[in-house]
Amino acid sequence: MLITILVILGIWGILTIWTEMPGPAKSWQYGNTNNIKKVLIVYDPDPIYNLDEQLCRAFGQAMSEHHIQATVATVKAMKELPTTGYDIYMLCANTYNWRPDMAITGFVKKHPELKGKPVAALTIGSGSTKESKAAFDRLLKEKGTDLVDSRTLWLMRPNDESRVKEPNVQVAISMTQQWAEELAKKLQPM
């Protein structure tokens, strides 16, 4: 029994190290770079599923349809990109071991320019994100951001009980697009 427990803990530890390693540098631009309003969307890619990438890109595309220039980038790509000059930030955290991933939490901790800035937070996971979202929200508030909204979406658990016949990833994408549209309308000048 002890050997079985040690093997399970060893495998869990290896998987944790592997999933917590920062993913590759990738970035995308959506919309006209001359747009007055700008959003920065940052995530760290999951090595197994790319739900985070799909949702962040959908968020960026939806914002650009409302005349907001969007930059979507991985944490590693942010080493080469500016982190200032944005009207809002959307930060996406993967859930590993009931906590937000270390790459995105490290990004938040290292960037003082987030203080006082509007931030939308997205916490994703297989289906158990409650503790991770709470930890991510707490970190963002401690950092002094203006947390304007925080949501969770799941890979395996239904994101909308009324749409269980649709593929769950597609439901998550459409919910993300709708959320981006809501935020974009709030950013538009009156």
C-alpha positions as CSV (number, residue, x, y, z in Angstrom):
1,M,0.0,0.0,0.0
2,L,2.8,2.4,0.9
3,I,4.5,1.7,-2.5
4,T,1.3,2.4,-4.3
5,I,0.9,5.7,-2.5
6,L,4.5,6.7,-3.2
7,V,4.1,5.8,-6.9
8,I,0.9,7.9,-7.1
9,L,2.5,10.8,-5.4
10,G,5.6,10.5,-7.6
11,I,3.4,10.5,-10.8
12,W,1.3,13.4,-9.4
13,G,4.5,15.4,-8.7
14,I,6.0,14.8,-12.2
15,L,2.7,15.8,-13.8
16,T,2.5,18.9,-11.7
17,I,6.0,20.0,-12.6
18,W,5.3,19.3,-16.3
19,T,2.0,21.2,-16.4
20,E,3.4,24.1,-14.4
21,M,6.3,24.7,-16.7
22,P,5.7,27.9,-18.8
23,G,4.5,27.1,-22.3
24,P,5.9,28.5,-25.6
25,A,5.9,32.1,-26.6
26,K,2.9,32.9,-28.8
27,S,1.0,36.1,-29.5
28,W,-1.8,37.4,-31.8
29,Q,-3.1,40.8,-32.6
30,Y,-6.8,41.5,-33.4
31,G,-8.3,44.7,-34.7
32,N,-6.8,47.9,-35.8
33,T,-3.7,49.0,-33.9
34,N,-5.0,52.6,-34.3
35,N,-8.1,51.9,-32.2
36,I,-8.3,54.1,-29.1
37,K,-9.1,51.4,-26.7
38,K,-6.8,48.4,-26.1
39,V,-6.9,45.1,-24.2
40,L,-4.1,42.8,-23.2
41,I,-5.1,39.2,-22.8
42,V,-2.5,37.0,-21.1
43,Y,-2.5,33.2,-20.4
44,D,-0.1,30.3,-20.0
45,P,-0.8,27.5,-22.4
46,D,-1.9,24.2,-20.9
47,P,0.4,21.4,-22.3
48,I,-2.5,18.9,-22.8
49,Y,-5.6,20.9,-23.8
50,N,-5.6,24.3,-25.5
51,L,-8.9,25.5,-24.0
52,D,-7.1,28.5,-22.6
53,E,-5.8,29.5,-26.0
54,Q,-9.1,29.1,-27.6
55,L,-10.9,31.2,-25.0
56,C,-8.3,33.9,-25.0
57,R,-8.3,34.2,-28.8
58,A,-12.1,34.2,-28.9
59,F,-12.1,37.0,-26.3
60,G,-9.6,39.0,-28.4
61,Q,-11.6,38.5,-31.6
62,A,-14.8,39.5,-29.9
63,M,-13.2,42.7,-28.5
64,S,-11.8,43.6,-31.9
65,E,-15.3,43.4,-33.4
66,H,-16.2,46.2,-31.0
67,H,-13.3,48.4,-32.2
68,I,-11.0,47.5,-29.4
69,Q,-7.5,46.5,-30.4
70,A,-6.6,43.2,-28.7
71,T,-3.2,41.6,-28.0
72,V,-3.4,37.9,-26.9
73,A,-0.1,36.6,-25.5
74,T,1.3,33.8,-23.5
75,V,3.3,34.6,-20.3
76,K,6.5,33.7,-22.1
77,A,5.7,36.0,-25.1
78,M,5.2,38.9,-22.6
79,K,8.9,39.1,-22.1
80,E,9.1,40.7,-25.5
81,L,5.8,42.8,-25.4
82,P,4.9,45.9,-23.6
83,T,2.6,45.6,-20.6
84,T,1.5,49.2,-20.4
85,G,-0.9,51.3,-22.5
86,Y,-3.9,49.1,-22.2
87,D,-7.4,50.1,-21.0
88,I,-8.2,46.7,-19.6
89,Y,-6.4,43.4,-19.0
90,M,-7.9,39.9,-19.2
91,L,-5.8,37.3,-17.3
92,C,-6.6,33.6,-17.8
93,A,-5.5,31.1,-15.2
94,N,-5.4,27.3,-15.6
95,T,-6.3,25.3,-12.5
96,Y,-3.7,22.8,-11.3
97,N,-4.0,21.2,-7.8
98,W,-6.9,23.5,-7.0
99,R,-4.8,26.7,-7.5
100,P,-4.2,29.0,-10.4
101,D,-1.1,28.2,-12.5
102,M,2.2,29.5,-11.3
103,A,3.1,31.2,-14.6
104,I,0.1,33.6,-14.6
105,T,0.4,34.2,-10.8
106,G,4.0,35.0,-11.3
107,F,3.1,37.4,-14.1
108,V,0.7,39.2,-11.8
109,K,3.2,39.4,-9.0
110,K,6.0,40.8,-11.3
111,H,4.0,43.6,-13.0
112,P,3.4,46.6,-10.8
113,E,1.6,48.4,-13.7
114,L,-1.4,46.2,-13.0
115,K,-2.1,48.2,-9.8
116,G,-5.3,50.2,-10.2
117,K,-5.9,48.9,-13.7
118,P,-9.2,47.2,-14.7
119,V,-8.7,43.4,-14.8
120,A,-11.1,40.7,-16.0
121,A,-10.1,37.3,-14.7
122,L,-10.9,33.9,-16.2
123,T,-10.2,30.7,-14.3
124,I,-10.5,27.5,-16.3
125,G,-10.1,23.9,-15.4
126,S,-11.6,20.4,-15.9
127,G,-14.5,21.2,-13.7
128,S,-13.3,22.1,-10.2
129,T,-12.2,25.7,-10.2
130,K,-13.9,27.2,-7.1
131,E,-10.8,27.2,-4.9
132,S,-8.5,28.3,-7.8
133,K,-10.8,31.2,-8.7
134,A,-10.9,32.3,-5.1
135,A,-7.1,32.2,-4.9
136,F,-6.7,34.1,-8.2
137,D,-9.3,36.8,-7.2
138,R,-7.5,37.2,-3.9
139,L,-4.1,37.6,-5.6
140,L,-5.5,40.2,-8.0
141,K,-7.1,42.2,-5.2
142,E,-3.9,42.0,-3.1
143,K,-2.0,43.3,-6.1
144,G,-4.3,46.3,-6.1
145,T,-6.0,45.7,-9.5
146,D,-9.5,46.9,-10.2
147,L,-11.1,43.4,-10.6
148,V,-14.1,44.3,-12.8
149,D,-15.2,40.7,-13.4
150,S,-14.1,37.2,-12.7
151,R,-15.5,34.0,-14.2
152,T,-14.9,30.3,-14.5
153,L,-15.2,27.9,-17.4
154,W,-14.7,24.2,-17.6
155,L,-13.3,21.7,-20.1
156,M,-15.3,18.6,-18.9
157,R,-18.1,19.9,-16.6
158,P,-21.1,21.5,-18.5
159,N,-20.6,25.3,-18.8
160,D,-24.3,25.8,-19.4
161,E,-26.8,23.2,-18.2
162,S,-29.3,24.3,-20.9
163,R,-26.8,23.6,-23.7
164,V,-25.6,20.1,-22.7
165,K,-26.2,18.7,-26.3
166,E,-23.6,21.1,-27.7
167,P,-19.9,20.4,-27.4
168,N,-18.7,21.9,-24.1
169,V,-15.7,23.7,-25.6
170,Q,-18.0,25.4,-28.2
171,V,-20.3,26.5,-25.3
172,A,-17.3,27.9,-23.4
173,I,-16.1,29.8,-26.5
174,S,-19.5,31.4,-27.1
175,M,-19.8,32.3,-23.4
176,T,-16.4,33.9,-23.6
177,Q,-17.3,35.9,-26.7
178,Q,-20.5,37.1,-25.0
179,W,-18.6,38.1,-22.0
180,A,-16.0,40.1,-24.1
181,E,-18.9,41.9,-25.9
182,E,-20.4,42.9,-22.5
183,L,-17.0,44.3,-21.4
184,A,-16.4,46.0,-24.7
185,K,-19.7,47.9,-24.5
186,K,-18.6,49.2,-21.1
187,L,-15.3,50.4,-22.5
188,Q,-16.9,52.3,-25.4
189,P,-16.9,56.1,-25.1
190,M,-20.4,57.5,-24.5
